[in-house]
Amino acid sequence: MIRIPLGHQQFNSLGTAQSLTVPPGADRALLQVEDQAVRWHDTATPTATSGIVIAVGETYLYGGDLSSVKFIEEAGGGELNVAYYA
């Protein structure tokens, strides 16, 4: 299936749980983590010690409700890159 790119977003500070800024029409997000592991959750607010881990260097395709997912770093200095697709 061909995906249409709809934009990107970069988080340089995830000391508190952050939501995505989802472009209209996006239904998938490609996530990549740099420098520190990041945790996410889509039914609760993640903390530095709870949530689903994306390790440094991992790439993850999220296809759930983009408006409900939140992210937080496990330790200071984490970075999250997000590419949005329809």
PyMOL Python script that loads the backbone (N, CA, C, O; Angstrom):
from pymol import cmd

cmd.read_pdbstr("""\
ATOM      1  N   MET A   1       0.842  -1.174   0.000  1.00  0.00           N
ATOM      2  CA  MET A   1       0.000   0.000   0.000  1.00  0.00           C
ATOM      3  C   MET A   1       0.889   1.239   0.000  1.00  0.00           C
ATOM      4  O   MET A   1       1.827   1.336   0.791  1.00  0.00           O
ATOM      5  N   ILE A   2       0.599   2.164  -0.868  1.00  0.00           N
ATOM      6  CA  ILE A   2       1.353   3.406  -0.957  1.00  0.00           C
ATOM      7  C   ILE A   2       0.855   4.366   0.114  1.00  0.00           C
ATOM      8  O   ILE A   2      -0.351   4.538   0.288  1.00  0.00           O
ATOM      9  N   ARG A   3       1.764   4.977   0.817  1.00  0.00           N
ATOM     10  CA  ARG A   3       1.445   5.956   1.847  1.00  0.00           C
ATOM     11  C   ARG A   3       1.772   7.350   1.338  1.00  0.00           C
ATOM     12  O   ARG A   3       2.739   7.533   0.599  1.00  0.00           O
ATOM     13  N   ILE A   4       0.972   8.331   1.730  1.00  0.00           N
ATOM     14  CA  ILE A   4       1.181   9.715   1.347  1.00  0.00           C
ATOM     15  C   ILE A   4       1.780  10.456   2.543  1.00  0.00           C
ATOM     16  O   ILE A   4       1.156  10.505   3.603  1.00  0.00           O
ATOM     17  N   PRO A   5       2.983  11.036   2.397  1.00  0.00           N
ATOM     18  CA  PRO A   5       3.574  11.783   3.507  1.00  0.00           C
ATOM     19  C   PRO A   5       2.813  13.081   3.760  1.00  0.00           C
ATOM     20  O   PRO A   5       2.448  13.794   2.826  1.00  0.00           O
ATOM     21  N   LEU A   6       2.581  13.376   5.041  1.00  0.00           N
ATOM     22  CA  LEU A   6       1.806  14.561   5.411  1.00  0.00           C
ATOM     23  C   LEU A   6       2.550  15.519   6.320  1.00  0.00           C
ATOM     24  O   LEU A   6       1.974  16.513   6.761  1.00  0.00           O
ATOM     25  N   GLY A   7       3.796  15.252   6.608  1.00  0.00           N
ATOM     26  CA  GLY A   7       4.565  16.170   7.444  1.00  0.00           C
ATOM     27  C   GLY A   7       5.363  15.441   8.498  1.00  0.00           C
ATOM     28  O   GLY A   7       5.364  14.212   8.577  1.00  0.00           O
ATOM     29  N   HIS A   8       6.045  16.239   9.309  1.00  0.00           N
ATOM     30  CA  HIS A   8       6.878  15.668  10.366  1.00  0.00           C
ATOM     31  C   HIS A   8       6.876  16.583  11.585  1.00  0.00           C
ATOM     32  O   HIS A   8       6.422  17.726  11.537  1.00  0.00           O
ATOM     33  N   GLN A   9       7.398  16.041  12.666  1.00  0.00           N
ATOM     34  CA  GLN A   9       7.479  16.773  13.930  1.00  0.00           C
ATOM     35  C   GLN A   9       8.681  16.250  14.681  1.00  0.00           C
ATOM     36  O   GLN A   9       9.005  15.066  14.588  1.00  0.00           O
ATOM     37  N   GLN A  10       9.350  17.116  15.425  1.00  0.00           N
ATOM     38  CA  GLN A  10      10.482  16.693  16.239  1.00  0.00           C
ATOM     39  C   GLN A  10      10.294  17.222  17.654  1.00  0.00           C
ATOM     40  O   GLN A  10      10.001  18.399  17.863  1.00  0.00           O
ATOM     41  N   PHE A  11      10.470  16.322  18.621  1.00  0.00           N
ATOM     42  CA  PHE A  11      10.425  16.690  20.034  1.00  0.00           C
ATOM     43  C   PHE A  11      11.843  16.664  20.569  1.00  0.00           C
ATOM     44  O   PHE A  11      12.504  15.625  20.530  1.00  0.00           O
ATOM     45  N   ASN A  12      12.322  17.804  21.072  1.00  0.00           N
ATOM     46  CA  ASN A  12      13.660  17.882  21.672  1.00  0.00           C
ATOM     47  C   ASN A  12      13.606  17.873  23.185  1.00  0.00           C
ATOM     48  O   ASN A  12      14.634  17.723  23.845  1.00  0.00           O
ATOM     49  N   SER A  13      12.423  18.031  23.735  1.00  0.00           N
ATOM     50  CA  SER A  13      12.248  18.027  25.175  1.00  0.00           C
ATOM     51  C   SER A  13      10.987  17.244  25.510  1.00  0.00           C
ATOM     52  O   SER A  13       9.876  17.652  25.172  1.00  0.00           O
ATOM     53  N   LEU A  14      11.175  16.126  26.172  1.00  0.00           N
ATOM     54  CA  LEU A  14      10.045  15.285  26.563  1.00  0.00           C
ATOM     55  C   LEU A  14      10.076  15.017  28.069  1.00  0.00           C
ATOM     56  O   LEU A  14       9.779  13.909  28.517  1.00  0.00           O
ATOM     57  N   GLY A  15      10.438  16.046  28.846  1.00  0.00           N
ATOM     58  CA  GLY A  15      10.498  15.899  30.298  1.00  0.00           C
ATOM     59  C   GLY A  15       9.122  15.706  30.921  1.00  0.00           C
ATOM     60  O   GLY A  15       8.999  15.151  32.013  1.00  0.00           O
ATOM     61  N   THR A  16       8.085  16.169  30.217  1.00  0.00           N
ATOM     62  CA  THR A  16       6.707  15.907  30.607  1.00  0.00           C
ATOM     63  C   THR A  16       6.023  15.239  29.419  1.00  0.00           C
ATOM     64  O   THR A  16       6.457  15.397  28.277  1.00  0.00           O
ATOM     65  N   ALA A  17       4.967  14.503  29.685  1.00  0.00           N
ATOM     66  CA  ALA A  17       4.270  13.783  28.613  1.00  0.00           C
ATOM     67  C   ALA A  17       3.743  14.761  27.564  1.00  0.00           C
ATOM     68  O   ALA A  17       3.114  15.766  27.897  1.00  0.00           O
ATOM     69  N   GLN A  18       4.006  14.457  26.305  1.00  0.00           N
ATOM     70  CA  GLN A  18       3.620  15.320  25.183  1.00  0.00           C
ATOM     71  C   GLN A  18       2.739  14.555  24.201  1.00  0.00           C
ATOM     72  O   GLN A  18       2.914  13.356  23.983  1.00  0.00           O
ATOM     73  N   SER A  19       1.793  15.276  23.620  1.00  0.00           N
ATOM     74  CA  SER A  19       0.930  14.724  22.570  1.00  0.00           C
ATOM     75  C   SER A  19       1.465  15.130  21.207  1.00  0.00           C
ATOM     76  O   SER A  19       2.258  16.063  21.091  1.00  0.00           O
ATOM     77  N   LEU A  20       1.028  14.429  20.191  1.00  0.00           N
ATOM     78  CA  LEU A  20       1.400  14.752  18.814  1.00  0.00           C
ATOM     79  C   LEU A  20       0.546  15.902  18.291  1.00  0.00           C
ATOM     80  O   LEU A  20      -0.588  16.098  18.730  1.00  0.00           O
ATOM     81  N   THR A  21       1.099  16.653  17.357  1.00  0.00           N
ATOM     82  CA  THR A  21       0.343  17.641  16.601  1.00  0.00           C
ATOM     83  C   THR A  21       0.071  17.002  15.250  1.00  0.00           C
ATOM     84  O   THR A  21       0.904  17.059  14.345  1.00  0.00           O
ATOM     85  N   VAL A  22      -1.087  16.399  15.124  1.00  0.00           N
ATOM     86  CA  VAL A  22      -1.405  15.533  13.984  1.00  0.00           C
ATOM     87  C   VAL A  22      -1.951  16.354  12.816  1.00  0.00           C
ATOM     88  O   VAL A  22      -2.931  17.082  12.977  1.00  0.00           O
ATOM     89  N   PRO A  23      -1.321  16.242  11.632  1.00  0.00           N
ATOM     90  CA  PRO A  23      -1.873  16.941  10.472  1.00  0.00           C
ATOM     91  C   PRO A  23      -3.186  16.306  10.012  1.00  0.00           C
ATOM     92  O   PRO A  23      -3.380  15.102  10.186  1.00  0.00           O
ATOM     93  N   PRO A  24      -4.075  17.084   9.437  1.00  0.00           N
ATOM     94  CA  PRO A  24      -5.343  16.532   8.939  1.00  0.00           C
ATOM     95  C   PRO A  24      -5.101  15.380   7.958  1.00  0.00           C
ATOM     96  O   PRO A  24      -4.258  15.474   7.066  1.00  0.00           O
ATOM     97  N   GLY A  25      -5.850  14.307   8.139  1.00  0.00           N
ATOM     98  CA  GLY A  25      -5.763  13.157   7.251  1.00  0.00           C
ATOM     99  C   GLY A  25      -4.749  12.108   7.644  1.00  0.00           C
ATOM    100  O   GLY A  25      -4.747  11.017   7.074  1.00  0.00           O
ATOM    101  N   ALA A  26      -3.886  12.406   8.603  1.00  0.00           N
ATOM    102  CA  ALA A  26      -2.868  11.431   9.017  1.00  0.00           C
ATOM    103  C   ALA A  26      -3.507  10.291   9.801  1.00  0.00           C
ATOM    104  O   ALA A  26      -4.331  10.526  10.685  1.00  0.00           O
ATOM    105  N   ASP A  27      -3.124   9.051   9.475  1.00  0.00           N
ATOM    106  CA  ASP A  27      -3.623   7.893  10.221  1.00  0.00           C
ATOM    107  C   ASP A  27      -2.493   6.948  10.636  1.00  0.00           C
ATOM    108  O   ASP A  27      -2.751   5.883  11.197  1.00  0.00           O
ATOM    109  N   ARG A  28      -1.260   7.327  10.367  1.00  0.00           N
ATOM    110  CA  ARG A  28      -0.081   6.548  10.755  1.00  0.00           C
ATOM    111  C   ARG A  28       1.034   7.519  11.134  1.00  0.00           C
ATOM    112  O   ARG A  28       1.119   8.626  10.603  1.00  0.00           O
ATOM    113  N   ALA A  29       1.885   7.085  12.060  1.00  0.00           N
ATOM    114  CA  ALA A  29       3.057   7.879  12.415  1.00  0.00           C
ATOM    115  C   ALA A  29       4.263   6.948  12.516  1.00  0.00           C
ATOM    116  O   ALA A  29       4.213   5.921  13.192  1.00  0.00           O
ATOM    117  N   LEU A  30       5.325   7.313  11.848  1.00  0.00           N
ATOM    118  CA  LEU A  30       6.590   6.601  11.944  1.00  0.00           C
ATOM    119  C   LEU A  30       7.414   7.325  13.000  1.00  0.00           C
ATOM    120  O   LEU A  30       7.677   8.521  12.872  1.00  0.00           O
ATOM    121  N   LEU A  31       7.823   6.605  14.043  1.00  0.00           N
ATOM    122  CA  LEU A  31       8.501   7.194  15.194  1.00  0.00           C
ATOM    123  C   LEU A  31       9.926   6.687  15.267  1.00  0.00           C
ATOM    124  O   LEU A  31      10.174   5.497  15.070  1.00  0.00           O
ATOM    125  N   GLN A  32      10.875   7.584  15.551  1.00  0.00           N
ATOM    126  CA  GLN A  32      12.259   7.178  15.764  1.00  0.00           C
ATOM    127  C   GLN A  32      12.815   7.959  16.946  1.00  0.00           C
ATOM    128  O   GLN A  32      12.599   9.164  17.073  1.00  0.00           O
ATOM    129  N   VAL A  33      13.538   7.244  17.814  1.00  0.00           N
ATOM    130  CA  VAL A  33      14.057   7.810  19.055  1.00  0.00           C
ATOM    131  C   VAL A  33      15.570   7.955  18.970  1.00  0.00           C
ATOM    132  O   VAL A  33      16.270   7.083  18.456  1.00  0.00           O
ATOM    133  N   GLU A  34      16.061   9.094  19.494  1.00  0.00           N
ATOM    134  CA  GLU A  34      17.499   9.342  19.559  1.00  0.00           C
ATOM    135  C   GLU A  34      17.897   9.713  20.982  1.00  0.00           C
ATOM    136  O   GLU A  34      17.112  10.321  21.710  1.00  0.00           O
ATOM    137  N   ASP A  35      19.092   9.357  21.372  1.00  0.00           N
ATOM    138  CA  ASP A  35      19.785   9.784  22.594  1.00  0.00           C
ATOM    139  C   ASP A  35      19.303   9.157  23.901  1.00  0.00           C
ATOM    140  O   ASP A  35      20.143   8.750  24.704  1.00  0.00           O
ATOM    141  N   GLN A  36      18.012   9.057  24.155  1.00  0.00           N
ATOM    142  CA  GLN A  36      17.468   8.424  25.360  1.00  0.00           C
ATOM    143  C   GLN A  36      16.189   7.693  24.985  1.00  0.00           C
ATOM    144  O   GLN A  36      15.456   8.129  24.098  1.00  0.00           O
ATOM    145  N   ALA A  37      15.922   6.589  25.657  1.00  0.00           N
ATOM    146  CA  ALA A  37      14.680   5.849  25.400  1.00  0.00           C
ATOM    147  C   ALA A  37      13.465   6.729  25.713  1.00  0.00           C
ATOM    148  O   ALA A  37      13.512   7.601  26.580  1.00  0.00           O
ATOM    149  N   VAL A  38      12.386   6.473  24.985  1.00  0.00           N
ATOM    150  CA  VAL A  38      11.129   7.198  25.159  1.00  0.00           C
ATOM    151  C   VAL A  38      10.037   6.174  25.455  1.00  0.00           C
ATOM    152  O   VAL A  38      10.034   5.075  24.900  1.00  0.00           O
ATOM    153  N   ARG A  39       9.120   6.545  26.327  1.00  0.00           N
ATOM    154  CA  ARG A  39       7.961   5.696  26.624  1.00  0.00           C
ATOM    155  C   ARG A  39       6.708   6.348  26.061  1.00  0.00           C
ATOM    156  O   ARG A  39       6.608   7.572  25.976  1.00  0.00           O
ATOM    157  N   TRP A  40       5.745   5.497  25.676  1.00  0.00           N
ATOM    158  CA  TRP A  40       4.484   6.009  25.138  1.00  0.00           C
ATOM    159  C   TRP A  40       3.325   5.195  25.670  1.00  0.00           C
ATOM    160  O   TRP A  40       3.485   4.072  26.150  1.00  0.00           O
ATOM    161  N   HIS A  41       2.146   5.802  25.570  1.00  0.00           N
ATOM    162  CA  HIS A  41       0.915   5.102  25.914  1.00  0.00           C
ATOM    163  C   HIS A  41      -0.226   5.806  25.207  1.00  0.00           C
ATOM    164  O   HIS A  41      -0.168   7.016  24.988  1.00  0.00           O
ATOM    165  N   ASP A  42      -1.268   5.060  24.846  1.00  0.00           N
ATOM    166  CA  ASP A  42      -2.412   5.672  24.173  1.00  0.00           C
ATOM    167  C   ASP A  42      -3.720   5.551  24.949  1.00  0.00           C
ATOM    168  O   ASP A  42      -4.768   5.985  24.470  1.00  0.00           O
ATOM    169  N   THR A  43      -3.664   4.957  26.157  1.00  0.00           N
ATOM    170  CA  THR A  43      -4.860   4.907  26.992  1.00  0.00           C
ATOM    171  C   THR A  43      -4.604   5.484  28.384  1.00  0.00           C
ATOM    172  O   THR A  43      -5.512   5.509  29.215  1.00  0.00           O
ATOM    173  N   ALA A  44      -3.388   5.945  28.646  1.00  0.00           N
ATOM    174  CA  ALA A  44      -3.021   6.552  29.924  1.00  0.00           C
ATOM    175  C   ALA A  44      -1.852   7.500  29.657  1.00  0.00           C
ATOM    176  O   ALA A  44      -1.288   7.513  28.563  1.00  0.00           O
ATOM    177  N   THR A  45      -1.500   8.285  30.660  1.00  0.00           N
ATOM    178  CA  THR A  45      -0.343   9.170  30.519  1.00  0.00           C
ATOM    179  C   THR A  45       0.906   8.406  30.951  1.00  0.00           C
ATOM    180  O   THR A  45       0.972   7.933  32.085  1.00  0.00           O
ATOM    181  N   PRO A  46       1.902   8.277  30.065  1.00  0.00           N
ATOM    182  CA  PRO A  46       3.114   7.560  30.439  1.00  0.00           C
ATOM    183  C   PRO A  46       3.944   8.382  31.420  1.00  0.00           C
ATOM    184  O   PRO A  46       3.790   9.599  31.525  1.00  0.00           O
ATOM    185  N   THR A  47       4.828   7.688  32.134  1.00  0.00           N
ATOM    186  CA  THR A  47       5.812   8.342  32.997  1.00  0.00           C
ATOM    187  C   THR A  47       7.189   7.840  32.576  1.00  0.00           C
ATOM    188  O   THR A  47       7.304   7.001  31.683  1.00  0.00           O
ATOM    189  N   ALA A  48       8.215   8.347  33.212  1.00  0.00           N
ATOM    190  CA  ALA A  48       9.579   7.918  32.893  1.00  0.00           C
ATOM    191  C   ALA A  48       9.809   6.444  33.206  1.00  0.00           C
ATOM    192  O   ALA A  48      10.784   5.854  32.740  1.00  0.00           O
ATOM    193  N   THR A  49       8.910   5.843  33.998  1.00  0.00           N
ATOM    194  CA  THR A  49       9.075   4.434  34.367  1.00  0.00           C
ATOM    195  C   THR A  49       7.890   3.555  33.975  1.00  0.00           C
ATOM    196  O   THR A  49       7.907   2.352  34.235  1.00  0.00           O
ATOM    197  N   SER A  50       6.863   4.134  33.353  1.00  0.00           N
ATOM    198  CA  SER A  50       5.724   3.317  32.918  1.00  0.00           C
ATOM    199  C   SER A  50       5.320   3.705  31.507  1.00  0.00           C
ATOM    200  O   SER A  50       5.440   4.863  31.105  1.00  0.00           O
ATOM    201  N   GLY A  51       4.852   2.744  30.782  1.00  0.00           N
ATOM    202  CA  GLY A  51       4.489   2.938  29.383  1.00  0.00           C
ATOM    203  C   GLY A  51       5.292   1.981  28.526  1.00  0.00           C
ATOM    204  O   GLY A  51       6.094   1.200  29.036  1.00  0.00           O
ATOM    205  N   ILE A  52       5.078   2.043  27.251  1.00  0.00           N
ATOM    206  CA  ILE A  52       5.733   1.144  26.305  1.00  0.00           C
ATOM    207  C   ILE A  52       7.011   1.808  25.816  1.00  0.00           C
ATOM    208  O   ILE A  52       6.983   2.953  25.366  1.00  0.00           O
ATOM    209  N   VAL A  53       8.124   1.100  25.901  1.00  0.00           N
ATOM    210  CA  VAL A  53       9.438   1.670  25.595  1.00  0.00           C
ATOM    211  C   VAL A  53       9.744   1.594  24.106  1.00  0.00           C
ATOM    212  O   VAL A  53       9.511   0.575  23.455  1.00  0.00           O
ATOM    213  N   ILE A  54      10.272   2.698  23.583  1.00  0.00           N
ATOM    214  CA  ILE A  54      10.933   2.705  22.284  1.00  0.00           C
ATOM    215  C   ILE A  54      12.396   3.008  22.588  1.00  0.00           C
ATOM    216  O   ILE A  54      12.720   4.101  23.052  1.00  0.00           O
ATOM    217  N   ALA A  55      13.272   2.056  22.332  1.00  0.00           N
ATOM    218  CA  ALA A  55      14.693   2.202  22.650  1.00  0.00           C
ATOM    219  C   ALA A  55      15.383   3.131  21.652  1.00  0.00           C
ATOM    220  O   ALA A  55      14.888   3.366  20.550  1.00  0.00           O
ATOM    221  N   VAL A  56      16.515   3.643  22.057  1.00  0.00           N
ATOM    222  CA  VAL A  56      17.314   4.508  21.194  1.00  0.00           C
ATOM    223  C   VAL A  56      17.621   3.781  19.886  1.00  0.00           C
ATOM    224  O   VAL A  56      18.065   2.633  19.895  1.00  0.00           O
ATOM    225  N   GLY A  57      17.382   4.450  18.778  1.00  0.00           N
ATOM    226  CA  GLY A  57      17.661   3.894  17.464  1.00  0.00           C
ATOM    227  C   GLY A  57      16.531   3.074  16.873  1.00  0.00           C
ATOM    228  O   GLY A  57      16.565   2.745  15.688  1.00  0.00           O
ATOM    229  N   GLU A  58      15.530   2.737  17.673  1.00  0.00           N
ATOM    230  CA  GLU A  58      14.399   1.971  17.153  1.00  0.00           C
ATOM    231  C   GLU A  58      13.486   2.844  16.308  1.00  0.00           C
ATOM    232  O   GLU A  58      13.355   4.046  16.539  1.00  0.00           O
ATOM    233  N   THR A  59      12.869   2.221  15.336  1.00  0.00           N
ATOM    234  CA  THR A  59      11.841   2.862  14.531  1.00  0.00           C
ATOM    235  C   THR A  59      10.564   2.070  14.733  1.00  0.00           C
ATOM    236  O   THR A  59      10.574   0.840  14.684  1.00  0.00           O
ATOM    237  N   TYR A  60       9.465   2.777  14.961  1.00  0.00           N
ATOM    238  CA  TYR A  60       8.199   2.142  15.290  1.00  0.00           C
ATOM    239  C   TYR A  60       7.091   2.786  14.464  1.00  0.00           C
ATOM    240  O   TYR A  60       7.024   4.012  14.375  1.00  0.00           O
ATOM    241  N   LEU A  61       6.228   1.983  13.862  1.00  0.00           N
ATOM    242  CA  LEU A  61       5.079   2.496  13.117  1.00  0.00           C
ATOM    243  C   LEU A  61       3.850   2.398  14.002  1.00  0.00           C
ATOM    244  O   LEU A  61       3.440   1.303  14.387  1.00  0.00           O
ATOM    245  N   TYR A  62       3.257   3.552  14.327  1.00  0.00           N
ATOM    246  CA  TYR A  62       2.066   3.593  15.170  1.00  0.00           C
ATOM    247  C   TYR A  62       0.861   3.852  14.287  1.00  0.00           C
ATOM    248  O   TYR A  62       0.848   4.810  13.515  1.00  0.00           O
ATOM    249  N   GLY A  63      -0.162   2.997  14.397  1.00  0.00           N
ATOM    250  CA  GLY A  63      -1.356   3.126  13.583  1.00  0.00           C
ATOM    251  C   GLY A  63      -2.631   3.225  14.388  1.00  0.00           C
ATOM    252  O   GLY A  63      -3.717   2.992  13.859  1.00  0.00           O
ATOM    253  N   GLY A  64      -2.516   3.569  15.668  1.00  0.00           N
ATOM    254  CA  GLY A  64      -3.703   3.731  16.500  1.00  0.00           C
ATOM    255  C   GLY A  64      -4.237   5.150  16.424  1.00  0.00           C
ATOM    256  O   GLY A  64      -4.012   5.855  15.440  1.00  0.00           O
ATOM    257  N   ASP A  65      -4.941   5.562  17.458  1.00  0.00           N
ATOM    258  CA  ASP A  65      -5.521   6.904  17.524  1.00  0.00           C
ATOM    259  C   ASP A  65      -4.406   7.912  17.797  1.00  0.00           C
ATOM    260  O   ASP A  65      -3.941   8.046  18.929  1.00  0.00           O
ATOM    261  N   LEU A  66      -3.984   8.614  16.753  1.00  0.00           N
ATOM    262  CA  LEU A  66      -2.859   9.544  16.870  1.00  0.00           C
ATOM    263  C   LEU A  66      -3.142  10.682  17.842  1.00  0.00           C
ATOM    264  O   LEU A  66      -2.206  11.253  18.403  1.00  0.00           O
ATOM    265  N   SER A  67      -4.392  11.020  18.051  1.00  0.00           N
ATOM    266  CA  SER A  67      -4.718  12.128  18.953  1.00  0.00           C
ATOM    267  C   SER A  67      -4.653  11.729  20.425  1.00  0.00           C
ATOM    268  O   SER A  67      -4.676  12.599  21.296  1.00  0.00           O
ATOM    269  N   SER A  68      -4.573  10.438  20.719  1.00  0.00           N
ATOM    270  CA  SER A  68      -4.565  10.016  22.123  1.00  0.00           C
ATOM    271  C   SER A  68      -3.197   9.552  22.621  1.00  0.00           C
ATOM    272  O   SER A  68      -3.017   9.383  23.827  1.00  0.00           O
ATOM    273  N   VAL A  69      -2.245   9.345  21.743  1.00  0.00           N
ATOM    274  CA  VAL A  69      -0.942   8.833  22.165  1.00  0.00           C
ATOM    275  C   VAL A  69      -0.090   9.966  22.745  1.00  0.00           C
ATOM    276  O   VAL A  69      -0.088  11.087  22.236  1.00  0.00           O
ATOM    277  N   LYS A  70       0.641   9.643  23.836  1.00  0.00           N
ATOM    278  CA  LYS A  70       1.527  10.602  24.497  1.00  0.00           C
ATOM    279  C   LYS A  70       2.889   9.956  24.702  1.00  0.00           C
ATOM    280  O   LYS A  70       3.009   8.734  24.784  1.00  0.00           O
ATOM    281  N   PHE A  71       3.913  10.803  24.785  1.00  0.00           N
ATOM    282  CA  PHE A  71       5.298  10.350  24.892  1.00  0.00           C
ATOM    283  C   PHE A  71       6.017  11.090  26.003  1.00  0.00           C
ATOM    284  O   PHE A  71       5.720  12.249  26.292  1.00  0.00           O
ATOM    285  N   ILE A  72       6.990  10.388  26.635  1.00  0.00           N
ATOM    286  CA  ILE A  72       7.845  11.003  27.649  1.00  0.00           C
ATOM    287  C   ILE A  72       9.200  10.309  27.592  1.00  0.00           C
ATOM    288  O   ILE A  72       9.273   9.121  27.278  1.00  0.00           O
ATOM    289  N   GLU A  73      10.268  11.033  27.890  1.00  0.00           N
ATOM    290  CA  GLU A  73      11.598  10.431  27.887  1.00  0.00           C
ATOM    291  C   GLU A  73      11.859   9.723  29.213  1.00  0.00           C
ATOM    292  O   GLU A  73      11.339  10.118  30.257  1.00  0.00           O
ATOM    293  N   GLU A  74      12.679   8.660  29.153  1.00  0.00           N
ATOM    294  CA  GLU A  74      13.065   7.970  30.386  1.00  0.00           C
ATOM    295  C   GLU A  74      14.076   8.781  31.173  1.00  0.00           C
ATOM    296  O   GLU A  74      14.078   8.748  32.404  1.00  0.00           O
ATOM    297  N   ALA A  75      14.928   9.504  30.481  1.00  0.00           N
ATOM    298  CA  ALA A  75      15.939  10.350  31.113  1.00  0.00           C
ATOM    299  C   ALA A  75      16.125  11.580  30.237  1.00  0.00           C
ATOM    300  O   ALA A  75      15.765  11.565  29.060  1.00  0.00           O
ATOM    301  N   GLY A  76      16.679  12.632  30.797  1.00  0.00           N
ATOM    302  CA  GLY A  76      16.860  13.871  30.061  1.00  0.00           C
ATOM    303  C   GLY A  76      17.666  13.697  28.781  1.00  0.00           C
ATOM    304  O   GLY A  76      18.587  12.883  28.717  1.00  0.00           O
ATOM    305  N   GLY A  77      17.310  14.465  27.777  1.00  0.00           N
ATOM    306  CA  GLY A  77      18.057  14.444  26.521  1.00  0.00           C
ATOM    307  C   GLY A  77      17.470  13.582  25.429  1.00  0.00           C
ATOM    308  O   GLY A  77      18.076  13.443  24.367  1.00  0.00           O
ATOM    309  N   GLY A  78      16.305  12.997  25.660  1.00  0.00           N
ATOM    310  CA  GLY A  78      15.675  12.175  24.638  1.00  0.00           C
ATOM    311  C   GLY A  78      15.124  13.026  23.505  1.00  0.00           C
ATOM    312  O   GLY A  78      14.727  14.173  23.711  1.00  0.00           O
ATOM    313  N   GLU A  79      15.103  12.459  22.320  1.00  0.00           N
ATOM    314  CA  GLU A  79      14.563  13.146  21.149  1.00  0.00           C
ATOM    315  C   GLU A  79      13.678  12.176  20.379  1.00  0.00           C
ATOM    316  O   GLU A  79      14.023  11.007  20.205  1.00  0.00           O
ATOM    317  N   LEU A  80      12.546  12.669  19.926  1.00  0.00           N
ATOM    318  CA  LEU A  80      11.606  11.849  19.158  1.00  0.00           C
ATOM    319  C   LEU A  80      11.335  12.520  17.827  1.00  0.00           C
ATOM    320  O   LEU A  80      10.943  13.686  17.776  1.00  0.00           O
ATOM    321  N   ASN A  81      11.546  11.777  16.748  1.00  0.00           N
ATOM    322  CA  ASN A  81      11.238  12.249  15.401  1.00  0.00           C
ATOM    323  C   ASN A  81      10.004  11.518  14.915  1.00  0.00           C
ATOM    324  O   ASN A  81       9.895  10.302  15.072  1.00  0.00           O
ATOM    325  N   VAL A  82       9.066  12.259  14.322  1.00  0.00           N
ATOM    326  CA  VAL A  82       7.791  11.700  13.895  1.00  0.00           C
ATOM    327  C   VAL A  82       7.539  12.102  12.445  1.00  0.00           C
ATOM    328  O   VAL A  82       7.653  13.277  12.094  1.00  0.00           O
ATOM    329  N   ALA A  83       7.198  11.132  11.610  1.00  0.00           N
ATOM    330  CA  ALA A  83       6.757  11.391  10.242  1.00  0.00           C
ATOM    331  C   ALA A  83       5.318  10.899  10.117  1.00  0.00           C
ATOM    332  O   ALA A  83       4.998   9.782  10.521  1.00  0.00           O
ATOM    333  N   TYR A  84       4.458  11.739   9.555  1.00  0.00           N
ATOM    334  CA  TYR A  84       3.033  11.436   9.449  1.00  0.00           C
ATOM    335  C   TYR A  84       2.679  11.004   8.030  1.00  0.00           C
ATOM    336  O   TYR A  84       3.213  11.521   7.049  1.00  0.00           O
ATOM    337  N   TYR A  85       1.751  10.029   7.949  1.00  0.00           N
ATOM    338  CA  TYR A  85       1.328   9.489   6.651  1.00  0.00           C
ATOM    339  C   TYR A  85      -0.179   9.237   6.629  1.00  0.00           C
ATOM    340  O   TYR A  85      -0.801   9.009   7.667  1.00  0.00           O
ATOM    341  N   ALA A  86      -0.748   9.283   5.430  1.00  0.00           N
ATOM    342  CA  ALA A  86      -2.140   8.915   5.203  1.00  0.00           C
ATOM    343  C   ALA A  86      -2.157   7.629   4.392  1.00  0.00           C
ATOM    344  O   ALA A  86      -3.229   7.115   4.072  1.00  0.00           O
TER     345      ALA A  86
END
""", "prot")
cmd.dss("prot")
cmd.show_as("cartoon", "prot")
cmd.util.cbc("prot")
cmd.orient("prot")
